[in-house]
């Protein structure tokens, strides 16, 4: 595994793959790696000849400076995991390389970045678009591997790639869960033991939502989840919505033909967790 921190070294490292027409797979991360990231890497290695992983905690996608500072950074452990996973290259850019000058670009994703995460974290997806567009510009991968846990982010990045007219193919991989069925997240490291125990209710509630959908209205299900979370002392609901999978517009009634996804964001203590389940 080769570590790269400059654009020149990146070009040199990928030159042989490009020359020999080997497929390049890219897994973007912000570090604090876990089994979910490794699952993306394993899928990438199966589908591509060359695997490159980036680690960069992107400041422009944090609308809360304290959240940015609190984001876990475990570079030594990350590098050990990547080496064990058989990654070819790990790209470790600094902020000056990603943003040689302030990035003032404003992307237009319509309603897609104004709902859910976009509504509750203003500017978040614009920051995601800024960093992803820069990384794609530098790496020029054939395939980009993303996790379903970040459902809305995947949709935004798909739209970004469409707007950039990039040929990269997006591969979405299933959410990886731990032994208690909690969605793997770098933020889980910030949970205390008590908070972790509380967080394990999230996937239980989402599975309940799937069952309730056969008998109850959307409004009744939303009220049920809101009530359950209100009863937990160290939990605070940011949002819970049942949405159309194509538009992310909240749905009012279930239909036999429409595809729906339930999405949730919850503060457990100071840690904000997201999850989703396809209905």
C-alpha positions as a Markdown table, in Angstrom:
| # | Residue | x | y | z |
|---|---|---|---|---|
| 1 | Unk | 0.0 | 0.0 | 0.0 |
| 2 | Unk | 1.4 | 3.4 | -1.0 |
| 3 | Unk | 0.6 | 6.6 | 0.8 |
| 4 | Unk | 0.1 | 9.7 | -1.3 |
| 5 | Unk | -0.3 | 13.3 | -0.2 |
| 6 | Unk | 0.4 | 15.4 | -3.3 |
| 7 | Unk | -1.4 | 15.7 | -6.6 |
| 8 | Unk | 1.9 | 15.0 | -8.5 |
| 9 | Unk | 2.4 | 11.7 | -6.6 |
| 10 | Unk | -1.2 | 10.8 | -7.2 |
| 11 | Unk | -0.9 | 11.3 | -11.0 |
| 12 | Unk | 2.3 | 9.2 | -11.0 |
| 13 | Unk | 0.8 | 6.4 | -8.9 |
| 14 | Unk | -2.3 | 6.1 | -11.1 |
| 15 | Unk | -0.4 | 6.5 | -14.4 |
| 16 | Unk | 0.4 | 2.8 | -14.8 |
| 17 | Unk | -3.3 | 1.8 | -14.2 |
| 18 | Unk | -4.5 | 4.4 | -16.7 |
| 19 | Unk | -1.9 | 3.4 | -19.3 |
| 20 | Unk | -2.7 | -0.3 | -19.0 |
| 21 | Unk | -6.4 | 0.5 | -19.0 |
| 22 | Unk | -7.0 | -1.0 | -15.6 |
| 23 | Unk | -10.2 | 0.0 | -13.8 |
| 24 | Unk | -9.7 | 2.4 | -10.9 |
| 25 | Unk | -12.1 | 2.1 | -7.9 |
| 26 | Unk | -12.4 | 4.9 | -5.4 |
| 27 | Unk | -13.7 | 4.9 | -1.8 |
| 28 | Unk | -13.8 | 8.4 | -0.3 |
| 29 | Unk | -13.8 | 8.5 | 3.5 |
| 30 | Unk | -13.2 | 11.0 | 6.4 |
| 31 | Unk | -11.3 | 8.4 | 8.3 |
| 32 | Unk | -12.2 | 6.8 | 11.6 |
| 33 | Unk | -12.6 | 3.6 | 9.6 |
| 34 | Unk | -14.8 | 0.7 | 10.5 |
| 35 | Unk | -16.3 | -2.5 | 9.0 |
| 36 | Unk | -18.6 | -0.4 | 6.8 |
| 37 | Unk | -15.7 | 1.2 | 5.1 |
| 38 | Unk | -13.9 | -2.2 | 4.8 |
| 39 | Unk | -17.0 | -3.6 | 3.1 |
| 40 | Unk | -16.9 | -0.9 | 0.5 |
| 41 | Unk | -13.2 | -1.6 | -0.1 |
| 42 | Unk | -13.9 | -5.3 | -0.5 |
| 43 | Unk | -16.6 | -4.7 | -3.1 |
| 44 | Unk | -14.2 | -2.2 | -4.8 |
| 45 | Unk | -11.4 | -4.8 | -5.0 |
| 46 | Unk | -13.8 | -7.4 | -6.5 |
| 47 | Unk | -14.9 | -5.0 | -9.2 |
| 48 | Unk | -11.8 | -3.0 | -10.0 |
| 49 | Unk | -8.1 | -3.6 | -10.8 |
| 50 | Unk | -6.9 | -0.7 | -8.6 |
| 51 | Unk | -8.3 | 0.4 | -5.3 |
| 52 | Unk | -7.7 | 3.9 | -3.9 |
| 53 | Unk | -9.1 | 5.2 | -0.6 |
| 54 | Unk | -9.0 | 8.9 | 0.5 |
| 55 | Unk | -9.0 | 10.1 | 4.0 |
| 56 | Unk | -9.9 | 13.8 | 4.4 |
| 57 | Unk | -12.1 | 15.4 | 7.1 |
| 58 | Unk | -13.8 | 18.0 | 4.9 |
| 59 | Unk | -14.4 | 21.3 | 6.7 |
| 60 | Unk | -16.9 | 22.7 | 4.2 |
| 61 | Unk | -19.5 | 20.1 | 4.9 |
| 62 | Unk | -19.7 | 20.8 | 8.6 |
| 63 | Unk | -22.2 | 23.6 | 9.5 |
| 64 | Unk | -21.2 | 23.2 | 13.1 |
| 65 | Unk | -17.5 | 24.0 | 13.9 |
| 66 | Unk | -17.7 | 22.0 | 17.2 |
| 67 | Unk | -19.0 | 19.0 | 15.2 |
| 68 | Unk | -16.0 | 19.3 | 12.9 |
| 69 | Unk | -13.6 | 19.5 | 15.9 |
| 70 | Unk | -15.3 | 16.5 | 17.6 |
| 71 | Unk | -15.2 | 14.3 | 14.5 |
| 72 | Unk | -13.0 | 11.3 | 15.4 |
| 73 | Unk | -9.5 | 11.1 | 13.9 |
| 74 | Unk | -7.7 | 7.8 | 14.1 |
| 75 | Unk | -5.1 | 7.9 | 11.3 |
| 76 | Unk | -2.7 | 5.3 | 12.6 |
| 77 | Unk | -5.5 | 2.7 | 13.1 |
| 78 | Unk | -7.0 | 3.7 | 9.7 |
| 79 | Unk | -3.7 | 3.1 | 7.9 |
| 80 | Unk | -3.3 | -0.3 | 9.6 |
| 81 | Unk | -6.8 | -1.3 | 8.5 |
| 82 | Unk | -6.3 | -0.2 | 4.9 |
| 83 | Unk | -3.0 | -2.1 | 4.7 |
| 84 | Unk | -4.7 | -5.2 | 6.0 |
| 85 | Unk | -7.6 | -4.8 | 3.5 |
| 86 | Unk | -5.1 | -4.8 | 0.6 |
| 87 | Unk | -5.7 | -1.2 | -0.6 |
| 88 | Unk | -3.3 | -0.2 | -3.4 |
| 89 | Unk | -3.2 | 3.6 | -2.6 |
| 90 | Unk | -4.3 | 5.8 | 0.2 |
| 91 | Unk | -4.7 | 9.5 | -0.6 |
| 92 | Unk | -4.1 | 11.8 | 2.3 |
| 93 | Unk | -4.6 | 15.3 | 1.0 |
| 94 | Unk | -4.4 | 18.4 | 3.3 |
| 95 | Unk | -6.9 | 21.2 | 3.1 |
| 96 | Unk | -4.6 | 23.4 | 1.0 |
| 97 | Unk | -4.5 | 20.7 | -1.7 |
| 98 | Unk | -8.2 | 20.2 | -1.8 |
| 99 | Unk | -8.9 | 23.9 | -1.6 |
| 100 | Unk | -5.9 | 25.9 | -2.9 |
| 101 | Unk | -8.3 | 28.9 | -2.6 |
| 102 | Unk | -11.6 | 29.3 | -0.9 |
| 103 | Unk | -14.2 | 27.2 | -2.7 |
| 104 | Unk | -17.1 | 29.6 | -3.4 |
| 105 | Unk | -19.0 | 27.3 | -5.8 |
| 106 | Unk | -22.7 | 26.9 | -5.2 |
| 107 | Unk | -24.4 | 23.8 | -6.5 |
| 108 | Unk | -28.0 | 23.6 | -7.3 |
| 109 | Unk | -29.7 | 20.3 | -6.5 |
| 110 | Unk | -33.2 | 21.6 | -6.3 |
| 111 | Unk | -35.3 | 20.3 | -3.5 |
| 112 | Unk | -32.9 | 17.3 | -3.0 |
| 113 | Unk | -30.6 | 19.2 | -0.7 |
| 114 | Unk | -33.3 | 21.2 | 1.0 |
| 115 | Unk | -35.0 | 18.3 | 2.6 |
| 116 | Unk | -34.0 | 16.1 | 5.6 |
| 117 | Unk | -30.2 | 16.5 | 6.1 |
| 118 | Unk | -30.2 | 19.6 | 3.8 |
| 119 | Unk | -32.9 | 21.3 | 5.9 |
| 120 | Unk | -31.3 | 20.4 | 9.2 |
| 121 | Unk | -27.7 | 21.0 | 8.2 |
| 122 | Unk | -27.7 | 24.0 | 5.9 |
| 123 | Unk | -24.8 | 24.0 | 3.4 |
| 124 | Unk | -23.8 | 20.4 | 4.2 |
| 125 | Unk | -24.5 | 19.0 | 0.8 |
| 126 | Unk | -22.8 | 21.9 | -1.0 |
| 127 | Unk | -19.7 | 21.1 | 1.0 |
| 128 | Unk | -20.0 | 17.4 | 0.1 |
| 129 | Unk | -20.3 | 18.4 | -3.6 |
| 130 | Unk | -17.2 | 20.6 | -3.3 |
| 131 | Unk | -15.0 | 17.9 | -1.9 |
| 132 | Unk | -16.3 | 15.1 | -4.1 |
| 133 | Unk | -16.0 | 17.1 | -7.3 |
| 134 | Unk | -12.4 | 17.9 | -6.3 |
| 135 | Unk | -11.5 | 14.3 | -5.5 |
| 136 | Unk | -13.1 | 13.0 | -8.7 |
| 137 | Unk | -11.2 | 15.7 | -10.7 |
| 138 | Unk | -7.9 | 14.6 | -9.2 |
| 139 | Unk | -8.4 | 10.8 | -9.2 |
| 140 | Unk | -10.6 | 10.3 | -12.2 |
| 141 | Unk | -11.9 | 6.8 | -11.1 |
| 142 | Unk | -14.0 | 4.5 | -13.1 |
| 143 | Unk | -16.2 | 3.6 | -10.2 |
| 144 | Unk | -17.1 | 5.4 | -7.0 |
| 145 | Unk | -18.2 | 3.2 | -4.0 |
| 146 | Unk | -20.7 | 4.6 | -1.5 |
| 147 | Unk | -22.8 | 3.2 | 1.4 |
| 148 | Unk | -26.6 | 3.1 | 1.6 |
| 149 | Unk | -26.5 | 4.5 | 5.1 |
| 150 | Unk | -26.0 | 7.9 | 3.6 |
| 151 | Unk | -29.0 | 7.5 | 1.4 |
| 152 | Unk | -29.6 | 11.2 | 0.7 |
| 153 | Unk | -25.9 | 11.9 | 0.1 |
| 154 | Unk | -25.8 | 9.1 | -2.5 |
| 155 | Unk | -28.7 | 10.8 | -4.3 |
| 156 | Unk | -26.9 | 14.2 | -4.2 |
| 157 | Unk | -23.6 | 12.7 | -5.5 |
| 158 | Unk | -25.5 | 11.0 | -8.3 |
| 159 | Unk | -26.9 | 14.3 | -9.3 |
| 160 | Unk | -23.5 | 16.0 | -8.9 |
| 161 | Unk | -21.9 | 13.4 | -11.3 |
| 162 | Unk | -24.7 | 14.0 | -13.8 |
| 163 | Unk | -24.2 | 17.8 | -13.6 |
| 164 | Unk | -20.4 | 17.3 | -14.0 |
| 165 | Unk | -21.0 | 15.0 | -17.0 |
| 166 | Unk | -18.5 | 12.6 | -15.4 |
| 167 | Unk | -18.3 | 9.1 | -16.7 |
| 168 | Unk | -17.7 | 7.6 | -13.2 |
| 169 | Unk | -20.2 | 4.9 | -12.2 |
| 170 | Unk | -21.6 | 5.0 | -8.7 |
| 171 | Unk | -21.8 | 1.7 | -6.8 |
| 172 | Unk | -24.1 | 1.7 | -3.8 |
| 173 | Unk | -23.3 | -0.9 | -1.1 |
| 174 | Unk | -25.6 | -2.1 | 1.7 |
| 175 | Unk | -25.4 | -0.6 | 5.1 |
| 176 | Unk | -23.1 | -2.6 | 7.4 |
| 177 | Unk | -24.4 | -3.1 | 10.9 |
| 178 | Unk | -22.7 | -4.2 | 14.1 |
| 179 | Unk | -23.7 | -7.2 | 16.4 |
| 180 | Unk | -26.5 | -5.1 | 17.9 |
| 181 | Unk | -27.7 | -4.1 | 14.4 |
| 182 | Unk | -26.6 | -0.5 | 14.8 |
| 183 | Unk | -25.5 | 1.0 | 11.5 |
| 184 | Unk | -21.7 | 1.3 | 11.5 |
| 185 | Unk | -20.6 | 5.0 | 11.7 |
| 186 | Unk | -17.5 | 6.8 | 12.6 |
| 187 | Unk | -19.5 | 8.8 | 15.0 |
| 188 | Unk | -20.4 | 5.7 | 17.1 |
| 189 | Unk | -16.9 | 6.1 | 18.6 |
| 190 | Unk | -18.2 | 9.2 | 20.4 |
| 191 | Unk | -21.0 | 7.3 | 22.2 |
| 192 | Unk | -20.7 | 6.4 | 25.9 |
| 193 | Unk | -21.7 | 2.9 | 26.9 |
| 194 | Unk | -25.1 | 4.2 | 28.0 |
| 195 | Unk | -25.6 | 6.2 | 24.8 |
| 196 | Unk | -24.6 | 3.1 | 22.7 |
| 197 | Unk | -27.3 | 1.1 | 24.5 |
| 198 | Unk | -29.8 | 3.8 | 23.7 |
| 199 | Unk | -28.7 | 4.0 | 20.1 |
| 200 | Unk | -29.4 | 0.3 | 19.5 |
| 201 | Unk | -33.2 | 1.2 | 19.6 |
| 202 | Unk | -32.9 | 3.0 | 16.3 |
| 203 | Unk | -32.7 | -0.1 | 14.1 |
| 204 | Unk | -35.3 | -1.8 | 16.2 |
| 205 | Unk | -37.7 | 1.1 | 15.5 |
| 206 | Unk | -36.9 | 1.1 | 11.8 |
| 207 | Unk | -37.7 | -2.6 | 11.6 |
| 208 | Unk | -41.0 | -1.8 | 13.4 |
| 209 | Unk | -41.8 | 0.8 | 10.8 |
| 210 | Unk | -41.6 | -1.7 | 8.0 |
| 211 | Unk | -44.1 | -3.9 | 9.8 |
| 212 | Unk | -46.4 | -1.0 | 10.7 |
| 213 | Unk | -46.5 | 0.1 | 7.1 |
| 214 | Unk | -48.8 | -2.8 | 6.2 |
| 215 | Unk | -51.5 | -1.7 | 8.7 |
| 216 | Unk | -51.1 | 2.0 | 9.6 |
| 217 | Unk | -51.1 | 5.4 | 7.9 |
| 218 | Unk | -47.8 | 7.4 | 7.4 |
| 219 | Unk | -49.0 | 10.0 | 10.0 |
| 220 | Unk | -49.7 | 7.3 | 12.6 |
| 221 | Unk | -46.3 | 5.7 | 12.1 |
| 222 | Unk | -44.6 | 9.1 | 12.4 |
| 223 | Unk | -46.5 | 9.8 | 15.6 |
| 224 | Unk | -45.4 | 6.4 | 17.0 |
| 225 | Unk | -41.7 | 7.0 | 16.3 |
| 226 | Unk | -41.9 | 10.6 | 17.7 |
| 227 | Unk | -43.5 | 9.3 | 20.9 |
| 228 | Unk | -41.0 | 6.5 | 21.3 |
| 229 | Unk | -38.0 | 8.9 | 21.0 |
| 230 | Unk | -39.7 | 11.5 | 23.3 |
| 231 | Unk | -39.7 | 8.9 | 26.0 |
| 232 | Unk | -35.9 | 8.5 | 25.9 |
| 233 | Unk | -34.2 | 11.0 | 28.2 |
| 234 | Unk | -30.9 | 11.2 | 26.3 |
| 235 | Unk | -32.4 | 11.1 | 22.8 |
| 236 | Unk | -33.6 | 14.0 | 20.7 |
| 237 | Unk | -35.3 | 13.5 | 17.3 |
| 238 | Unk | -33.9 | 15.7 | 14.5 |
| 239 | Unk | -36.2 | 14.2 | 11.9 |
| 240 | Unk | -38.1 | 11.1 | 10.9 |
| 241 | Unk | -39.7 | 11.0 | 7.5 |
| 242 | Unk | -41.0 | 8.4 | 5.1 |
| 243 | Unk | -40.1 | 9.5 | 1.6 |
| 244 | Unk | -40.3 | 8.5 | -2.1 |
| 245 | Unk | -37.0 | 6.8 | -3.0 |
| 246 | Unk | -36.7 | 8.7 | -6.3 |
| 247 | Unk | -37.4 | 12.3 | -5.1 |
| 248 | Unk | -37.1 | 12.1 | -1.3 |
| 249 | Unk | -40.3 | 14.0 | -1.1 |
| 250 | Unk | -42.2 | 13.0 | 2.0 |
| 251 | Unk | -45.2 | 10.7 | 1.2 |
| 252 | Unk | -48.6 | 11.1 | 2.8 |
| 253 | Unk | -50.1 | 7.8 | 2.0 |
| 254 | Unk | -48.6 | 4.4 | 1.0 |
| 255 | Unk | -49.1 | 3.1 | -2.5 |
| 256 | Unk | -48.6 | -0.3 | -4.0 |
| 257 | Unk | -46.6 | 1.1 | -6.8 |
| 258 | Unk | -44.4 | 3.7 | -5.1 |
| 259 | Unk | -41.1 | 2.8 | -3.4 |
| 260 | Unk | -40.6 | 4.3 | 0.0 |
| 261 | Unk | -37.7 | 4.8 | 2.4 |
| 262 | Unk | -37.9 | 5.7 | 6.1 |
| 263 | Unk | -35.1 | 8.0 | 7.2 |
| 264 | Unk | -34.2 | 9.1 | 10.7 |
| 265 | Unk | -31.7 | 11.4 | 12.4 |
| 266 | Unk | -31.4 | 11.3 | 16.2 |
| 267 | Unk | -29.2 | 13.0 | 18.7 |
| 268 | Unk | -28.0 | 10.5 | 21.3 |
| 269 | Unk | -26.4 | 12.7 | 23.9 |
| 270 | Unk | -24.3 | 15.0 | 21.7 |
| 271 | Unk | -23.8 | 12.5 | 18.9 |
| 272 | Unk | -26.0 | 12.8 | 15.9 |
| 273 | Unk | -26.8 | 9.4 | 14.1 |
| 274 | Unk | -28.6 | 8.7 | 10.9 |
| 275 | Unk | -30.1 | 5.6 | 9.5 |
| 276 | Unk | -32.7 | 4.4 | 7.0 |
| 277 | Unk | -34.6 | 1.4 | 5.8 |
| 278 | Unk | -36.2 | 0.6 | 2.5 |
| 279 | Unk | -39.9 | -0.1 | 2.9 |
